[in-house]
Amino acid sequence: MRDVLAELEARRETARQGGGLARIEAQHRRGKLTARERIAVLLDESSFEEFGMFVEHRCAEFGMEETRIPGDGVVTGWGTIGGRPVYVFAKDFTVFGGSLSEAHAEKIQKVQDMALRNRVPIIGLYDAGGARIQEGVAALGGYAEVFQRNVLASGVIPQISVIMGPCAGGDVYSPAMTDFIFMVRDTSYMFVTGPDVVKTVTNETVTPEELGGASVHTVKSSVADGAFDDDIEALLGIRRLFAFLPLSNRAELPEIPAEPAGDRIDRSLDTLVPDSANRPYDIKELILKVADEEDFFEIQAAHAGNIVVGFARIEGRTVGMVANQPMVLAGVLDSDASRKAARFVRFCDCFGIPLVTFVDVPGFLPGTAQEYGGLIKHGAKLLFAYAEATVPKVTVITRKAFGGAYDVMASKHLRGDVNYAWPTAQVAVMGAKGAVEIIYRKDLDDPERIAAHTQRYEDRFLNPFVAAERGYVDDVIMPHSTRRRVARALRLLRGKELANPWKKHDNIPL
């Protein structure tokens, strides 16, 4: 018996060493943790239970039969974060560069199946060089099996991907189908084809960082939802995100003890909106003053800054925040902002997370660049997302709500449950200048008459009361009462029931 136990411990120790001490040290020199070190940081202490520690590849081509390493380049299993269960897999770059083989893929598929069956989130930590070339189509088949499970799990359980090293070729498509992707600055990158292939095909000379680093995917492409400075910061950030998310689309929202909303009144909100309609202000100040403990986890902060999205808590329960940002492009909606917000709204609706929307939007961005880039369809994505959402929707118009953008931003007409406006709100087809130039075109040569028309338009329409008269706004509230009023509305809506007509799935304008 002792011999068997000794052999078991020896086998475990061999598996824990991955590709060996030399490769582990090389990983550390690059500023990266190993797969098991990352899991230890991500999960609660001593909670990880590993599956498939002794799995080895079955390839006998190109001399591979002479090199077998237990675990085969990926560590899989489950544990807890904040006491709540989560499945996890972590690519091990020290073993065959983390490349995917048939056996490697089967290990990932196993935890994907278990996560879906048990309605528990799954987190993937990526640090790998793509498919294992020696296995050919078997590796490609393994990828497709993983992709299929990503799709089946979408909208059922949260799926989070963290890119912590190279992620190339077939490896990029699985993260692309998950709910959130985060990267590590300077040590991670994602691309379908690497710099050498790009050089050969297009004659472009580009570095991995320029082609697919965190600065590219968090700012330009919007592939990634955020970036961190190192492995530790990234893993702690994912722990923080995880605390906001329910375990599945049927699970209750996580809830923590919190102060009653009425206990905190911030009168500085009464002066947040400037007297001049053209002066910007930071909408994040409002978000933080409405959220519990001023805690806000922003998504895609570096991309499309004219709209802000992320998670917060109100009275201890998770909410999704969406807000136009007057500090960037005056808060106008463009293609990037519409896509960013639409994806976030749909995630929240998938998982029963109420939506709180703060509106200060002068309209959609005009110009040939936007029209040629498909603004109509991209704007329709946000419209579609809000219209199909059945979760509680609370909207607060702080200043401008002009034109079609008023409709799009969780208006009463898109089944907004409770819609408030501040006294500074302006709900109209457009601003006074543009409206007067259209209505009174014949008076454009008379500045005095134009000024009088403008003042009359502002007095009549640039306020919240016309919308309130028609019931499009449920109440005009004092800014300092926003947290209390939003919290009361969310409390009221906890038992909301709303269903869309049966369909196999919708056909959102992609």
MOQUINOR-V74749 format. One record per backbone hydrogen bond with DSSP energy under -1.0 kcal/mol. NH is the residue of the N-H (numbers start at 1). CO is the residue of the C=O. E is the energy in kcal/mol with one decimal. If there is no record, write none. Layout:
NH/CO/E, NH/CO/E
This chain:
5/1/-2.4, 6/2/-2.6, 7/3/-2.3, 8/4/-2.5, 9/5/-2.4, 10/6/-2.2, 11/7/-2.6, 12/8/-2.5, 13/9/-2.3, 14/10/-2.1, 15/11/-2.3, 16/12/-2.6, 17/13/-1.3, 18/15/-1.4, 20/17/-2.6, 24/20/-2.0, 25/21/-2.7, 26/22/-1.8, 27/23/-2.1, 28/24/-2.1, 29/25/-2.2, 30/26/-1.2, 31/28/-1.8, 32/27/-2.0, 38/34/-2.4, 39/35/-2.0, 40/36/-2.1, 41/37/-1.6, 42/38/-2.5, 43/39/-2.6, 44/80/-3.6, 47/44/-2.0, 49/78/-3.1, 51/76/-2.8, 55/52/-1.2, 64/61/-2.3, 66/63/-1.5, 67/64/-1.7, 71/55/-2.3, 72/69/-2.0, 74/71/-1.1, 75/90/-2.7, 77/88/-1.9, 78/49/-2.0, 79/86/-2.3, 81/84/-2.5, 84/81/-1.5, 86/79/-2.1, 87/121/-2.6, 88/77/-2.6, 89/123/-1.9, 90/75/-2.6, 91/125/-2.9, 92/73/-2.5, 95/92/-1.7, 98/95/-2.5, 99/96/-2.0, 100/130/-2.2, 105/101/-2.5, 106/102/-2.0, 107/103/-1.7, 108/104/-1.5, 109/105/-2.9, 110/106/-2.0, 111/107/-1.5, 112/108/-2.3, 113/109/-2.9, 114/110/-2.1, 115/111/-2.5, 116/112/-2.3, 117/113/-2.6, 118/114/-2.2, 120/115/-2.4, 122/158/-1.9, 123/87/-2.3, 124/160/-2.7, 125/89/-2.9, 126/162/-3.0, 128/166/-3.0, 129/97/-1.4, 132/100/-2.7, 135/132/-2.0, 136/133/-1.3, 138/135/-1.7, 139/136/-1.1, 140/136/-1.4, 141/137/-2.7, 142/138/-1.6, 143/139/-2.1, 144/140/-2.1, 145/141/-2.0, 146/142/-1.8, 147/143/-2.7, 148/144/-2.5, 149/145/-1.4, 150/146/-1.9, 151/147/-2.0, 152/148/-2.0, 153/149/-2.1, 156/153/-2.4, 157/153/-2.0, 160/122/-2.2, 161/180/-2.9, 162/124/-2.7, 163/182/-3.5, 164/126/-3.2, 167/189/-1.4, 169/191/-1.3, 171/168/-1.7, 172/169/-1.6, 173/170/-1.1, 176/172/-1.7, 177/174/-1.1, 178/175/-1.9, 179/159/-1.5, 180/159/-1.4, 182/161/-2.2, 183/226/-2.0, 185/228/-3.2, 188/184/-1.5, 189/165/-1.7, 190/212/-2.7, 191/167/-1.5, 198/194/-2.3, 199/195/-2.5, 200/196/-1.9, 201/197/-2.7, 202/198/-2.7, 211/207/-2.2, 212/208/-2.8, 213/209/-2.1, 217/213/-2.2, 218/214/-2.1, 220/216/-1.6, 221/216/-2.1, 224/217/-1.9, 225/181/-3.7, 228/183/-2.0, 234/230/-2.2, 235/231/-2.5, 236/232/-2.4, 237/233/-2.1, 238/234/-2.1, 239/235/-1.8, 240/236/-1.8, 241/237/-2.4, 242/238/-2.8, 243/239/-1.4, 244/241/-1.8, 245/242/-1.1, 249/156/-2.2, 256/316/-1.8, 263/260/-1.9, 264/261/-1.5, 269/266/-1.6, 270/267/-1.4, 271/268/-1.3, 272/269/-1.4, 279/276/-1.4, 285/282/-1.4, 287/283/-2.1, 288/284/-2.7, 289/285/-1.7, 290/286/-1.4, 291/287/-2.1, 292/313/-3.4, 294/291/-1.4, 295/292/-2.5, 297/311/-3.0, 299/309/-2.6, 300/225/-2.9, 303/300/-1.2, 307/304/-1.8, 308/323/-3.3, 310/321/-1.6, 311/297/-2.4, 312/319/-2.1, 314/317/-2.4, 317/314/-1.4, 319/312/-2.6, 320/354/-3.3, 321/310/-3.3, 322/356/-2.3, 323/308/-2.3, 324/358/-1.8, 325/306/-2.4, 328/325/-1.9, 331/328/-2.5, 332/329/-1.9, 333/363/-2.5, 338/334/-2.3, 339/335/-2.2, 340/336/-2.5, 341/337/-2.5, 342/338/-2.4, 343/339/-2.3, 344/340/-1.6, 345/341/-2.8, 346/342/-2.3, 347/343/-2.1, 348/344/-2.4, 349/345/-2.3, 350/346/-2.3, 351/347/-1.7, 353/348/-2.7, 355/392/-2.9, 356/320/-2.9, 357/394/-2.7, 358/322/-2.5, 359/396/-2.8, 361/400/-2.7, 365/333/-2.8, 371/367/-2.1, 372/368/-3.4, 373/369/-1.3, 374/371/-1.4, 375/370/-2.0, 378/374/-2.5, 379/375/-3.3, 380/376/-1.7, 381/377/-1.2, 382/378/-1.1, 383/379/-1.9, 384/380/-3.0, 385/381/-2.5, 386/382/-2.3, 387/383/-2.3, 388/384/-2.4, 389/385/-1.1, 394/355/-2.8, 395/418/-2.6, 396/357/-3.0, 397/420/-2.3, 398/359/-2.2, 399/359/-1.3, 401/426/-2.2, 402/361/-2.2, 403/428/-1.7, 406/403/-1.3, 408/404/-2.3, 409/405/-1.9, 410/408/-2.4, 411/407/-1.3, 414/411/-1.4, 415/412/-1.2, 416/411/-1.2, 417/393/-1.4, 418/393/-1.7, 420/395/-3.6, 421/475/-1.7, 422/397/-2.8, 425/422/-2.1, 426/399/-3.3, 427/463/-1.2, 428/401/-1.4, 435/431/-2.2, 436/432/-2.8, 437/433/-2.1, 438/434/-1.1, 439/435/-3.0, 440/436/-2.8, 443/440/-1.7, 444/441/-1.5, 446/443/-2.2, 450/446/-2.3, 451/447/-2.5, 452/448/-2.1, 453/449/-2.8, 454/450/-2.7, 455/451/-2.4, 456/452/-2.3, 457/453/-2.5, 458/454/-2.6, 459/455/-2.5, 460/456/-1.9, 461/457/-3.1, 463/461/-2.4, 468/464/-1.8, 469/465/-2.6, 470/466/-1.2, 471/468/-1.0, 472/467/-2.3, 474/419/-3.0, 475/419/-1.0, 477/421/-2.5, 481/478/-1.8, 482/479/-1.9, 485/481/-2.8, 486/482/-2.9, 487/483/-2.3, 488/484/-2.3, 489/485/-2.2, 490/486/-2.5, 491/487/-2.3, 492/488/-2.4, 493/489/-1.9, 494/491/-1.1, 496/493/-2.1, 510/508/-1.6
